[in-house]
């Protein structure tokens, strides 16, 4: 399917002395387009198709959440479901299925034996590695023709931008709570 939307000017088209409003409008338009791509689960769908494992998007989400939160807090079914913004019973079913497939394992908490922790197995790490490789390939294709300096600059600025949005989101949630 071809993109029939008009594309905003590329950054090089707005000039180096672009008005801040024009540059911010371009960022806003790019954010909208990125949100649509993320909503369509573009990279995850590519990964699942290339891997051919029979996994679902929610499966790779769960494994990714465990990887992300596992070093900061205990990865419990409840914490995983909360991060995925799903009902705990749905989270429990996803985790149970991934345990059956050998991608995750349950272990008792050393601090509280009644709590069950979820960990990624060697096979699960292999799936994560494969997804990361596909993500890198996708990013490389999207930045084909960019100089190393442009990629480095974009990486730093994009990370900084995302951190700023995360800080705003945290403040928003604190105000809401």
Secondary structure, DSSP 4 states (H G I P E B T S, - for coil): ----SPPPPPGGGS-TT--HHHHHHHHHHHHHHHHHHHHTTHHHHHHHHHH-S---HHHHHHHHHHHHHTTTS---HHHHHHHHTS-HHHHHHHHHHHHHTTSEEEEE-SS-TTSEEEEE-HHHHHHHHHHHHHHHHHHHHHTTT--HHHHHHHHHHHHHHHHHHHHHHHHHHHHH-
